[in-house]
Amino acid sequence: MDLLIIKTGDNYIRVGQNAYEAVGMDKASVFPMSQLNWVKEHSAKARSSGFPEAAIYRLHLTEEPLGDG
């Protein structure tokens, strides 16, 4: 499964109501690939809102059972 995130430096962007925040991966906004155009718009807005390094990244996730534990 592929998902999209916006990354800035070593942090990730959380998209809020007209605001952008640099956060850890556990708080990052994550989007399906079908929202690429929307993510492009927010990446550009994040760059102009104080995050000049903001860039779109693709997360490739795999899913498998962890096992006992």
Predicted model as a PDB file, atoms N, CA, C, CB and O in Angstrom, pLDDT in the B-factor column:
MODEL        1                                                                  
ATOM      1  N   MET A   1       0.843  -1.164   0.000  1.00 93.00           N  
ATOM      2  CA  MET A   1       0.000   0.000   0.000  1.00 93.00           C  
ATOM      3  C   MET A   1       0.897   1.238   0.000  1.00 93.00           C  
ATOM      4  CB  MET A   1      -0.964  -0.008   1.216  1.00 93.00           C  
ATOM      5  O   MET A   1       1.868   1.301   0.754  1.00 93.00           O  
ATOM      6  N   ASP A   2       0.579   2.210  -0.832  1.00 96.00           N  
ATOM      7  CA  ASP A   2       1.320   3.466  -0.885  1.00 96.00           C  
ATOM      8  C   ASP A   2       0.461   4.587  -0.329  1.00 96.00           C  
ATOM      9  CB  ASP A   2       1.762   3.788  -2.329  1.00 96.00           C  
ATOM     10  O   ASP A   2      -0.733   4.677  -0.614  1.00 96.00           O  
ATOM     11  N   LEU A   3       1.091   5.441   0.473  1.00 97.00           N  
ATOM     12  CA  LEU A   3       0.441   6.617   1.047  1.00 97.00           C  
ATOM     13  C   LEU A   3       1.346   7.820   0.836  1.00 97.00           C  
ATOM     14  CB  LEU A   3       0.128   6.411   2.564  1.00 97.00           C  
ATOM     15  O   LEU A   3       2.534   7.667   0.552  1.00 97.00           O  
ATOM     16  N   LEU A   4       0.789   9.012   0.976  1.00 98.00           N  
ATOM     17  CA  LEU A   4       1.549  10.249   0.809  1.00 98.00           C  
ATOM     18  C   LEU A   4       1.672  10.992   2.128  1.00 98.00           C  
ATOM     19  CB  LEU A   4       0.890  11.147  -0.239  1.00 98.00           C  
ATOM     20  O   LEU A   4       0.746  11.005   2.939  1.00 98.00           O  
ATOM     21  N   ILE A   5       2.833  11.612   2.333  1.00 98.00           N  
ATOM     22  CA  ILE A   5       3.058  12.497   3.471  1.00 98.00           C  
ATOM     23  C   ILE A   5       3.812  13.716   2.961  1.00 98.00           C  
ATOM     24  CB  ILE A   5       3.851  11.774   4.622  1.00 98.00           C  
ATOM     25  O   ILE A   5       4.374  13.696   1.866  1.00 98.00           O  
ATOM     26  N   ILE A   6       3.820  14.764   3.752  1.00 98.00           N  
ATOM     27  CA  ILE A   6       4.635  15.943   3.459  1.00 98.00           C  
ATOM     28  C   ILE A   6       5.710  15.987   4.535  1.00 98.00           C  
ATOM     29  CB  ILE A   6       3.770  17.284   3.429  1.00 98.00           C  
ATOM     30  O   ILE A   6       5.410  15.985   5.729  1.00 98.00           O  
ATOM     31  N   LYS A   7       6.960  16.027   4.103  1.00 97.00           N  
ATOM     32  CA  LYS A   7       8.085  16.000   5.017  1.00 97.00           C  
ATOM     33  C   LYS A   7       8.857  17.309   4.916  1.00 97.00           C  
ATOM     34  CB  LYS A   7       9.002  14.800   4.720  1.00 97.00           C  
ATOM     35  O   LYS A   7       8.958  17.897   3.840  1.00 97.00           O  
ATOM     36  N   THR A   8       9.401  17.762   6.046  1.00 97.00           N  
ATOM     37  CA  THR A   8      10.243  18.949   6.067  1.00 97.00           C  
ATOM     38  C   THR A   8      11.449  18.659   6.945  1.00 97.00           C  
ATOM     39  CB  THR A   8       9.460  20.197   6.581  1.00 97.00           C  
ATOM     40  O   THR A   8      11.308  18.521   8.160  1.00 97.00           O  
ATOM     41  N   GLY A   9      12.622  18.566   6.354  1.00 95.00           N  
ATOM     42  CA  GLY A   9      13.809  18.191   7.115  1.00 95.00           C  
ATOM     43  C   GLY A   9      13.617  16.803   7.702  1.00 95.00           C  
ATOM     44  O   GLY A   9      13.274  15.862   6.986  1.00 95.00           O  
ATOM     45  N   ASP A  10      13.838  16.672   9.013  1.00 96.00           N  
ATOM     46  CA  ASP A  10      13.652  15.396   9.696  1.00 96.00           C  
ATOM     47  C   ASP A  10      12.241  15.237  10.266  1.00 96.00           C  
ATOM     48  CB  ASP A  10      14.670  15.258  10.809  1.00 96.00           C  
ATOM     49  O   ASP A  10      11.934  14.219  10.887  1.00 96.00           O  
ATOM     50  N   ASN A  11      11.397  16.223  10.060  1.00 97.00           N  
ATOM     51  CA  ASN A  11      10.034  16.204  10.595  1.00 97.00           C  
ATOM     52  C   ASN A  11       9.008  16.009   9.495  1.00 97.00           C  
ATOM     53  CB  ASN A  11       9.741  17.492  11.351  1.00 97.00           C  
ATOM     54  O   ASN A  11       9.323  16.009   8.305  1.00 97.00           O  
ATOM     55  N   TYR A  12       7.785  15.846   9.929  1.00 98.00           N  
ATOM     56  CA  TYR A  12       6.651  15.644   9.027  1.00 98.00           C  
ATOM     57  C   TYR A  12       5.652  16.759   9.252  1.00 98.00           C  
ATOM     58  CB  TYR A  12       5.986  14.251   9.248  1.00 98.00           C  
ATOM     59  O   TYR A  12       5.645  17.383  10.314  1.00 98.00           O  
ATOM     60  N   ILE A  13       4.809  17.016   8.268  1.00 98.00           N  
ATOM     61  CA  ILE A  13       3.816  18.081   8.367  1.00 98.00           C  
ATOM     62  C   ILE A  13       2.466  17.512   8.788  1.00 98.00           C  
ATOM     63  CB  ILE A  13       3.688  18.829   7.029  1.00 98.00           C  
ATOM     64  O   ILE A  13       2.000  16.499   8.267  1.00 98.00           O  
ATOM     65  N   ARG A  14       1.866  18.192   9.735  1.00 97.00           N  
ATOM     66  CA  ARG A  14       0.482  17.911  10.109  1.00 97.00           C  
ATOM     67  C   ARG A  14      -0.348  19.044   9.521  1.00 97.00           C  
ATOM     68  CB  ARG A  14       0.296  17.794  11.688  1.00 97.00           C  
ATOM     69  O   ARG A  14      -0.100  20.217   9.801  1.00 97.00           O  
ATOM     70  N   VAL A  15      -1.332  18.688   8.708  1.00 96.00           N  
ATOM     71  CA  VAL A  15      -2.191  19.677   8.054  1.00 96.00           C  
ATOM     72  C   VAL A  15      -3.386  19.916   8.954  1.00 96.00           C  
ATOM     73  CB  VAL A  15      -2.641  19.202   6.626  1.00 96.00           C  
ATOM     74  O   VAL A  15      -4.128  18.989   9.280  1.00 96.00           O  
ATOM     75  N   GLY A  16      -3.570  21.176   9.357  1.00 92.00           N  
ATOM     76  CA  GLY A  16      -4.700  21.546  10.204  1.00 92.00           C  
ATOM     77  C   GLY A  16      -5.599  22.537   9.500  1.00 92.00           C  
ATOM     78  O   GLY A  16      -5.469  22.770   8.298  1.00 92.00           O  
ATOM     79  N   GLN A  17      -6.498  23.110  10.246  1.00 86.00           N  
ATOM     80  CA  GLN A  17      -7.415  24.127   9.711  1.00 86.00           C  
ATOM     81  C   GLN A  17      -6.609  25.382   9.378  1.00 86.00           C  
ATOM     82  CB  GLN A  17      -8.565  24.456  10.735  1.00 86.00           C  
ATOM     83  O   GLN A  17      -6.375  26.208  10.260  1.00 86.00           O  
ATOM     84  N   ASN A  18      -6.187  25.539   8.143  1.00 81.00           N  
ATOM     85  CA  ASN A  18      -5.420  26.701   7.685  1.00 81.00           C  
ATOM     86  C   ASN A  18      -4.084  26.855   8.402  1.00 81.00           C  
ATOM     87  CB  ASN A  18      -6.232  27.954   7.873  1.00 81.00           C  
ATOM     88  O   ASN A  18      -3.572  27.970   8.500  1.00 81.00           O  
ATOM     89  N   ALA A  19      -3.504  25.764   8.905  1.00 92.00           N  
ATOM     90  CA  ALA A  19      -2.217  25.833   9.595  1.00 92.00           C  
ATOM     91  C   ALA A  19      -1.421  24.564   9.320  1.00 92.00           C  
ATOM     92  CB  ALA A  19      -2.416  26.031  11.117  1.00 92.00           C  
ATOM     93  O   ALA A  19      -1.986  23.510   9.029  1.00 92.00           O  
ATOM     94  N   TYR A  20      -0.106  24.683   9.418  1.00 96.00           N  
ATOM     95  CA  TYR A  20       0.798  23.566   9.206  1.00 96.00           C  
ATOM     96  C   TYR A  20       1.729  23.493  10.404  1.00 96.00           C  
ATOM     97  CB  TYR A  20       1.597  23.716   7.870  1.00 96.00           C  
ATOM     98  O   TYR A  20       2.184  24.518  10.913  1.00 96.00           O  
ATOM     99  N   GLU A  21       2.007  22.273  10.850  1.00 96.00           N  
ATOM    100  CA  GLU A  21       2.825  22.077  12.036  1.00 96.00           C  
ATOM    101  C   GLU A  21       3.842  20.973  11.761  1.00 96.00           C  
ATOM    102  CB  GLU A  21       1.945  21.729  13.269  1.00 96.00           C  
ATOM    103  O   GLU A  21       3.500  19.944  11.179  1.00 96.00           O  
ATOM    104  N   ALA A  22       5.092  21.184  12.178  1.00 97.00           N  
ATOM    105  CA  ALA A  22       6.128  20.155  12.062  1.00 97.00           C  
ATOM    106  C   ALA A  22       5.984  19.215  13.252  1.00 97.00           C  
ATOM    107  CB  ALA A  22       7.573  20.788  12.006  1.00 97.00           C  
ATOM    108  O   ALA A  22       6.005  19.653  14.403  1.00 97.00           O  
ATOM    109  N   VAL A  23       5.837  17.925  12.972  1.00 98.00           N  
ATOM    110  CA  VAL A  23       5.595  16.930  14.022  1.00 98.00           C  
ATOM    111  C   VAL A  23       6.415  15.666  13.744  1.00 98.00           C  
ATOM    112  CB  VAL A  23       4.080  16.585  14.114  1.00 98.00           C  
ATOM    113  O   VAL A  23       7.063  15.547  12.704  1.00 98.00           O  
ATOM    114  N   GLY A  24       6.376  14.739  14.683  1.00 97.00           N  
ATOM    115  CA  GLY A  24       6.982  13.429  14.483  1.00 97.00           C  
ATOM    116  C   GLY A  24       6.092  12.577  13.594  1.00 97.00           C  
ATOM    117  O   GLY A  24       4.951  12.941  13.312  1.00 97.00           O  
ATOM    118  N   MET A  25       6.617  11.446  13.156  1.00 94.00           N  
ATOM    119  CA  MET A  25       5.874  10.581  12.247  1.00 94.00           C  
ATOM    120  C   MET A  25       4.537  10.133  12.837  1.00 94.00           C  
ATOM    121  CB  MET A  25       6.710   9.368  11.892  1.00 94.00           C  
ATOM    122  O   MET A  25       3.565   9.963  12.101  1.00 94.00           O  
ATOM    123  N   ASP A  26       4.478   9.941  14.148  1.00 96.00           N  
ATOM    124  CA  ASP A  26       3.253   9.446  14.768  1.00 96.00           C  
ATOM    125  C   ASP A  26       2.106  10.450  14.736  1.00 96.00           C  
ATOM    126  CB  ASP A  26       3.531   9.060  16.187  1.00 96.00           C  
ATOM    127  O   ASP A  26       0.960  10.078  14.993  1.00 96.00           O  
ATOM    128  N   LYS A  27       2.389  11.712  14.425  1.00 97.00           N  
ATOM    129  CA  LYS A  27       1.341  12.742  14.363  1.00 97.00           C  
ATOM    130  C   LYS A  27       1.160  13.320  12.960  1.00 97.00           C  
ATOM    131  CB  LYS A  27       1.665  13.864  15.331  1.00 97.00           C  
ATOM    132  O   LYS A  27       0.348  14.224  12.762  1.00 97.00           O  
ATOM    133  N   ALA A  28       1.904  12.808  11.996  1.00 97.00           N  
ATOM    134  CA  ALA A  28       1.879  13.342  10.630  1.00 97.00           C  
ATOM    135  C   ALA A  28       0.538  13.083   9.946  1.00 97.00           C  
ATOM    136  CB  ALA A  28       3.010  12.728   9.803  1.00 97.00           C  
ATOM    137  O   ALA A  28      -0.119  12.074  10.201  1.00 97.00           O  
ATOM    138  N   SER A  29       0.150  14.003   9.082  1.00 97.00           N  
ATOM    139  CA  SER A  29      -1.018  13.783   8.228  1.00 97.00           C  
ATOM    140  C   SER A  29      -0.606  12.829   7.108  1.00 97.00           C  
ATOM    141  CB  SER A  29      -1.571  15.140   7.646  1.00 97.00           C  
ATOM    142  O   SER A  29       0.445  12.998   6.490  1.00 97.00           O  
ATOM    143  N   VAL A  30      -1.436  11.840   6.860  1.00 97.00           N  
ATOM    144  CA  VAL A  30      -1.161  10.804   5.861  1.00 97.00           C  
ATOM    145  C   VAL A  30      -2.347  10.753   4.903  1.00 97.00           C  
ATOM    146  CB  VAL A  30      -0.910   9.400   6.536  1.00 97.00           C  
ATOM    147  O   VAL A  30      -3.500  10.826   5.329  1.00 97.00           O  
ATOM    148  N   PHE A  31      -2.061  10.626   3.604  1.00 97.00           N  
ATOM    149  CA  PHE A  31      -3.104  10.722   2.588  1.00 97.00           C  
ATOM    150  C   PHE A  31      -3.007   9.575   1.587  1.00 97.00           C  
ATOM    151  CB  PHE A  31      -3.014  12.063   1.859  1.00 97.00           C  
ATOM    152  O   PHE A  31      -1.910   9.088   1.312  1.00 97.00           O  
ATOM    153  N   PRO A  32      -4.132   9.139   1.043  1.00 97.00           N  
ATOM    154  CA  PRO A  32      -4.096   8.126  -0.015  1.00 97.00           C  
ATOM    155  C   PRO A  32      -3.561   8.734  -1.311  1.00 97.00           C  
ATOM    156  CB  PRO A  32      -5.504   7.524  -0.245  1.00 97.00           C  
ATOM    157  O   PRO A  32      -3.623   9.947  -1.511  1.00 97.00           O  
ATOM    158  N   MET A  33      -3.041   7.886  -2.179  1.00 97.00           N  
ATOM    159  CA  MET A  33      -2.488   8.341  -3.455  1.00 97.00           C  
ATOM    160  C   MET A  33      -3.526   9.095  -4.290  1.00 97.00           C  
ATOM    161  CB  MET A  33      -1.952   7.149  -4.248  1.00 97.00           C  
ATOM    162  O   MET A  33      -3.164   9.968  -5.078  1.00 97.00           O  
ATOM    163  N   SER A  34      -4.788   8.774  -4.128  1.00 98.00           N  
ATOM    164  CA  SER A  34      -5.847   9.431  -4.899  1.00 98.00           C  
ATOM    165  C   SER A  34      -5.959  10.925  -4.590  1.00 98.00           C  
ATOM    166  CB  SER A  34      -7.178   8.756  -4.625  1.00 98.00           C  
ATOM    167  O   SER A  34      -6.601  11.658  -5.342  1.00 98.00           O  
ATOM    168  N   GLN A  35      -5.350  11.385  -3.505  1.00 98.00           N  
ATOM    169  CA  GLN A  35      -5.405  12.798  -3.126  1.00 98.00           C  
ATOM    170  C   GLN A  35      -4.128  13.548  -3.483  1.00 98.00           C  
ATOM    171  CB  GLN A  35      -5.669  12.926  -1.642  1.00 98.00           C  
ATOM    172  O   GLN A  35      -3.827  14.582  -2.886  1.00 98.00           O  
ATOM    173  N   LEU A  36      -3.376  13.033  -4.451  1.00 98.00           N  
ATOM    174  CA  LEU A  36      -2.095  13.649  -4.818  1.00 98.00           C  
ATOM    175  C   LEU A  36      -2.231  15.128  -5.159  1.00 98.00           C  
ATOM    176  CB  LEU A  36      -1.487  12.914  -5.994  1.00 98.00           C  
ATOM    177  O   LEU A  36      -1.418  15.929  -4.696  1.00 98.00           O  
ATOM    178  N   ASN A  37      -3.208  15.516  -5.939  1.00 97.00           N  
ATOM    179  CA  ASN A  37      -3.357  16.936  -6.296  1.00 97.00           C  
ATOM    180  C   ASN A  37      -3.608  17.795  -5.062  1.00 97.00           C  
ATOM    181  CB  ASN A  37      -4.506  17.120  -7.301  1.00 97.00           C  
ATOM    182  O   ASN A  37      -3.063  18.893  -4.950  1.00 97.00           O  
ATOM    183  N   TRP A  38      -4.421  17.310  -4.145  1.00 96.00           N  
ATOM    184  CA  TRP A  38      -4.709  18.029  -2.900  1.00 96.00           C  
ATOM    185  C   TRP A  38      -3.430  18.151  -2.074  1.00 96.00           C  
ATOM    186  CB  TRP A  38      -5.822  17.305  -2.083  1.00 96.00           C  
ATOM    187  O   TRP A  38      -3.164  19.210  -1.505  1.00 96.00           O  
ATOM    188  N   VAL A  39      -2.638  17.086  -2.003  1.00 97.00           N  
ATOM    189  CA  VAL A  39      -1.378  17.097  -1.245  1.00 97.00           C  
ATOM    190  C   VAL A  39      -0.389  18.069  -1.893  1.00 97.00           C  
ATOM    191  CB  VAL A  39      -0.764  15.666  -1.173  1.00 97.00           C  
ATOM    192  O   VAL A  39       0.338  18.761  -1.180  1.00 97.00           O  
ATOM    193  N   LYS A  40      -0.346  18.136  -3.212  1.00 97.00           N  
ATOM    194  CA  LYS A  40       0.523  19.100  -3.898  1.00 97.00           C  
ATOM    195  C   LYS A  40       0.172  20.521  -3.503  1.00 97.00           C  
ATOM    196  CB  LYS A  40       0.418  18.939  -5.418  1.00 97.00           C  
ATOM    197  O   LYS A  40       1.064  21.334  -3.262  1.00 97.00           O  
ATOM    198  N   GLU A  41      -1.110  20.833  -3.433  1.00 96.00           N  
ATOM    199  CA  GLU A  41      -1.546  22.177  -3.021  1.00 96.00           C  
ATOM    200  C   GLU A  41      -1.078  22.484  -1.608  1.00 96.00           C  
ATOM    201  CB  GLU A  41      -3.080  22.302  -3.107  1.00 96.00           C  
ATOM    202  O   GLU A  41      -0.567  23.573  -1.346  1.00 96.00           O  
ATOM    203  N   HIS A  42      -1.248  21.537  -0.696  1.00 95.00           N  
ATOM    204  CA  HIS A  42      -0.856  21.771   0.693  1.00 95.00           C  
ATOM    205  C   HIS A  42       0.656  21.809   0.864  1.00 95.00           C  
ATOM    206  CB  HIS A  42      -1.443  20.698   1.588  1.00 95.00           C  
ATOM    207  O   HIS A  42       1.157  22.521   1.734  1.00 95.00           O  
ATOM    208  N   SER A  43       1.374  21.076   0.070  1.00 97.00           N  
ATOM    209  CA  SER A  43       2.827  21.138   0.123  1.00 97.00           C  
ATOM    210  C   SER A  43       3.306  22.532  -0.273  1.00 97.00           C  
ATOM    211  CB  SER A  43       3.450  20.068  -0.796  1.00 97.00           C  
ATOM    212  O   SER A  43       4.195  23.092   0.369  1.00 97.00           O  
ATOM    213  N   ALA A  44       2.723  23.089  -1.324  1.00 97.00           N  
ATOM    214  CA  ALA A  44       3.075  24.449  -1.756  1.00 97.00           C  
ATOM    215  C   ALA A  44       2.700  25.474  -0.681  1.00 97.00           C  
ATOM    216  CB  ALA A  44       2.368  24.793  -3.090  1.00 97.00           C  
ATOM    217  O   ALA A  44       3.466  26.399  -0.412  1.00 97.00           O  
ATOM    218  N   LYS A  45       1.530  25.310  -0.072  1.00 95.00           N  
ATOM    219  CA  LYS A  45       1.107  26.231   0.991  1.00 95.00           C  
ATOM    220  C   LYS A  45       2.010  26.113   2.211  1.00 95.00           C  
ATOM    221  CB  LYS A  45      -0.349  25.959   1.391  1.00 95.00           C  
ATOM    222  O   LYS A  45       2.321  27.121   2.845  1.00 95.00           O  
ATOM    223  N   ALA A  46       2.436  24.902   2.549  1.00 96.00           N  
ATOM    224  CA  ALA A  46       3.349  24.709   3.679  1.00 96.00           C  
ATOM    225  C   ALA A  46       4.681  25.401   3.414  1.00 96.00           C  
ATOM    226  CB  ALA A  46       3.573  23.207   3.945  1.00 96.00           C  
ATOM    227  O   ALA A  46       5.251  26.019   4.313  1.00 96.00           O  
ATOM    228  N   ARG A  47       5.183  25.297   2.172  1.00 97.00           N  
ATOM    229  CA  ARG A  47       6.447  25.962   1.821  1.00 97.00           C  
ATOM    230  C   ARG A  47       6.338  27.470   1.990  1.00 97.00           C  
ATOM    231  CB  ARG A  47       6.851  25.627   0.378  1.00 97.00           C  
ATOM    232  O   ARG A  47       7.285  28.114   2.442  1.00 97.00           O  
ATOM    233  N   SER A  48       5.198  28.036   1.633  1.00 95.00           N  
ATOM    234  CA  SER A  48       5.039  29.490   1.751  1.00 95.00           C  
ATOM    235  C   SER A  48       4.621  29.915   3.153  1.00 95.00           C  
ATOM    236  CB  SER A  48       4.016  29.985   0.746  1.00 95.00           C  
ATOM    237  O   SER A  48       4.498  31.108   3.430  1.00 95.00           O  
ATOM    238  N   SER A  49       4.402  28.946   4.038  1.00 94.00           N  
ATOM    239  CA  SER A  49       3.976  29.238   5.410  1.00 94.00           C  
ATOM    240  C   SER A  49       5.070  28.935   6.428  1.00 94.00           C  
ATOM    241  CB  SER A  49       2.727  28.440   5.749  1.00 94.00           C  
ATOM    242  O   SER A  49       4.778  28.681   7.597  1.00 94.00           O  
ATOM    243  N   GLY A  50       6.310  28.961   5.996  1.00 95.00           N  
ATOM    244  CA  GLY A  50       7.397  28.788   6.947  1.00 95.00           C  
ATOM    245  C   GLY A  50       8.108  27.452   6.909  1.00 95.00           C  
ATOM    246  O   GLY A  50       8.965  27.188   7.752  1.00 95.00           O  
ATOM    247  N   PHE A  51       7.772  26.603   5.950  1.00 96.00           N  
ATOM    248  CA  PHE A  51       8.442  25.312   5.806  1.00 96.00           C  
ATOM    249  C   PHE A  51       9.004  25.186   4.382  1.00 96.00           C  
ATOM    250  CB  PHE A  51       7.457  24.138   6.121  1.00 96.00           C  
ATOM    251  O   PHE A  51       8.483  24.412   3.580  1.00 96.00           O  
ATOM    252  N   PRO A  52      10.066  25.944   4.065  1.00 96.00           N  
ATOM    253  CA  PRO A  52      10.577  25.982   2.688  1.00 96.00           C  
ATOM    254  C   PRO A  52      11.089  24.637   2.172  1.00 96.00           C  
ATOM    255  CB  PRO A  52      11.683  26.988   2.597  1.00 96.00           C  
ATOM    256  O   PRO A  52      11.201  24.449   0.960  1.00 96.00           O  
ATOM    257  N   GLU A  53      11.400  23.702   3.067  1.00 97.00           N  
ATOM    258  CA  GLU A  53      11.900  22.388   2.643  1.00 97.00           C  
ATOM    259  C   GLU A  53      10.781  21.364   2.459  1.00 97.00           C  
ATOM    260  CB  GLU A  53      12.901  21.865   3.656  1.00 97.00           C  
ATOM    261  O   GLU A  53      11.058  20.203   2.158  1.00 97.00           O  
ATOM    262  N   ALA A  54       9.534  21.767   2.633  1.00 97.00           N  
ATOM    263  CA  ALA A  54       8.421  20.821   2.553  1.00 97.00           C  
ATOM    264  C   ALA A  54       8.401  20.135   1.187  1.00 97.00           C  
ATOM    265  CB  ALA A  54       7.079  21.540   2.813  1.00 97.00           C  
ATOM    266  O   ALA A  54       8.464  20.786   0.144  1.00 97.00           O  
ATOM    267  N   ALA A  55       8.312  18.803   1.220  1.00 98.00           N  
ATOM    268  CA  ALA A  55       8.292  18.006  -0.005  1.00 98.00           C  
ATOM    269  C   ALA A  55       7.392  16.796   0.212  1.00 98.00           C  
ATOM    270  CB  ALA A  55       9.732  17.562  -0.413  1.00 98.00           C  
ATOM    271  O   ALA A  55       7.229  16.316   1.334  1.00 98.00           O  
ATOM    272  N   ILE A  56       6.819  16.321  -0.867  1.00 98.00           N  
ATOM    273  CA  ILE A  56       5.927  15.160  -0.807  1.00 98.00           C  
ATOM    274  C   ILE A  56       6.761  13.887  -0.869  1.00 98.00           C  
ATOM    275  CB  ILE A  56       4.882  15.191  -1.966  1.00 98.00           C  
ATOM    276  O   ILE A  56       7.668  13.754  -1.691  1.00 98.00           O  
ATOM    277  N   TYR A  57       6.431  12.959   0.020  1.00 98.00           N  
ATOM    278  CA  TYR A  57       7.079  11.646   0.037  1.00 98.00           C  
ATOM    279  C   TYR A  57       6.018  10.567  -0.082  1.00 98.00           C  
ATOM    280  CB  TYR A  57       7.919  11.449   1.328  1.00 98.00           C  
ATOM    281  O   TYR A  57       4.879  10.730   0.356  1.00 98.00           O  
ATOM    282  N   ARG A  58       6.423   9.469  -0.681  1.00 97.00           N  
ATOM    283  CA  ARG A  58       5.554   8.298  -0.789  1.00 97.00           C  
ATOM    284  C   ARG A  58       5.992   7.303   0.289  1.00 97.00           C  
ATOM    285  CB  ARG A  58       5.621   7.654  -2.235  1.00 97.00           C  
ATOM    286  O   ARG A  58       7.170   6.963   0.394  1.00 97.00           O  
ATOM    287  N   LEU A  59       5.038   6.849   1.075  1.00 95.00           N  
ATOM    288  CA  LEU A  59       5.297   5.793   2.046  1.00 95.00           C  
ATOM    289  C   LEU A  59       4.823   4.481   1.437  1.00 95.00           C  
ATOM    290  CB  LEU A  59       4.583   6.078   3.418  1.00 95.00           C  
ATOM    291  O   LEU A  59       3.682   4.382   0.984  1.00 95.00           O  
ATOM    292  N   HIS A  60       5.672   3.497   1.423  1.00 96.00           N  
ATOM    293  CA  HIS A  60       5.270   2.179   0.934  1.00 96.00           C  
ATOM    294  C   HIS A  60       5.155   1.274   2.155  1.00 96.00           C  
ATOM    295  CB  HIS A  60       6.300   1.600  -0.126  1.00 96.00           C  
ATOM    296  O   HIS A  60       6.153   0.985   2.814  1.00 96.00           O  
ATOM    297  N   LEU A  61       3.948   0.832   2.455  1.00 93.00           N  
ATOM    298  CA  LEU A  61       3.694   0.015   3.632  1.00 93.00           C  
ATOM    299  C   LEU A  61       3.432  -1.430   3.247  1.00 93.00           C  
ATOM    300  CB  LEU A  61       2.517   0.569   4.421  1.00 93.00           C  
ATOM    301  O   LEU A  61       2.787  -1.715   2.237  1.00 93.00           O  
ATOM    302  N   THR A  62       3.935  -2.321   4.057  1.00 94.00           N  
ATOM    303  CA  THR A  62       3.596  -3.724   3.913  1.00 94.00           C  
ATOM    304  C   THR A  62       2.937  -4.153   5.217  1.00 94.00           C  
ATOM    305  CB  THR A  62       4.862  -4.603   3.579  1.00 94.00           C  
ATOM    306  O   THR A  62       3.192  -3.584   6.277  1.00 94.00           O  
ATOM    307  N   GLU A  63       2.101  -5.151   5.118  1.00 92.00           N  
ATOM    308  CA  GLU A  63       1.363  -5.602   6.286  1.00 92.00           C  
ATOM    309  C   GLU A  63       1.576  -7.098   6.461  1.00 92.00           C  
ATOM    310  CB  GLU A  63      -0.143  -5.269   6.157  1.00 92.00           C  
ATOM    311  O   GLU A  63       1.395  -7.877   5.525  1.00 92.00           O  
ATOM    312  N   GLU A  64       1.960  -7.485   7.664  1.00 92.00           N  
ATOM    313  CA  GLU A  64       2.125  -8.900   7.963  1.00 92.00           C  
ATOM    314  C   GLU A  64       1.923  -9.109   9.462  1.00 92.00           C  
ATOM    315  CB  GLU A  64       3.528  -9.411   7.510  1.00 92.00           C  
ATOM    316  O   GLU A  64       2.181  -8.204  10.256  1.00 92.00           O  
ATOM    317  N   PRO A  65       1.466 -10.285   9.847  1.00 93.00           N  
ATOM    318  CA  PRO A  65       1.251 -10.548  11.261  1.00 93.00           C  
ATOM    319  C   PRO A  65       2.560 -10.455  12.046  1.00 93.00           C  
ATOM    320  CB  PRO A  65       0.619 -11.925  11.451  1.00 93.00           C  
ATOM    321  O   PRO A  65       3.610 -10.873  11.559  1.00 93.00           O  
ATOM    322  N   LEU A  66       2.496  -9.913  13.243  1.00 89.00           N  
ATOM    323  CA  LEU A  66       3.670  -9.785  14.100  1.00 89.00           C  
ATOM    324  C   LEU A  66       3.994 -11.119  14.760  1.00 89.00           C  
ATOM    325  CB  LEU A  66       3.446  -8.702  15.168  1.00 89.00           C  
ATOM    326  O   LEU A  66       5.150 -11.390  15.084  1.00 89.00           O  
ATOM    327  N   GLY A  67       2.998 -11.933  14.953  1.00 86.00           N  
ATOM    328  CA  GLY A  67       3.213 -13.211  15.628  1.00 86.00           C  
ATOM    329  C   GLY A  67       2.787 -13.117  17.079  1.00 86.00           C  
ATOM    330  O   GLY A  67       2.077 -12.189  17.466  1.00 86.00           O  
ATOM    331  N   ASP A  68       3.215 -14.063  17.868  1.00 81.00           N  
ATOM    332  CA  ASP A  68       2.859 -14.059  19.294  1.00 81.00           C  
ATOM    333  C   ASP A  68       3.529 -12.886  19.993  1.00 81.00           C  
ATOM    334  CB  ASP A  68       3.269 -15.393  19.971  1.00 81.00           C  
ATOM    335  O   ASP A  68       4.708 -12.602  19.782  1.00 81.00           O  
ATOM    336  N   GLY A  69       2.758 -12.222  20.816  1.00 64.00           N  
ATOM    337  CA  GLY A  69       3.364 -11.131  21.575  1.00 64.00           C  
ATOM    338  C   GLY A  69       2.427 -10.067  21.775  1.00 64.00           C  
ATOM    339  O   GLY A  69       2.761  -9.058  22.397  1.00 64.00           O  
TER     340      GLY A  69                                                      
ENDMDL                                                                          
END                                                                             
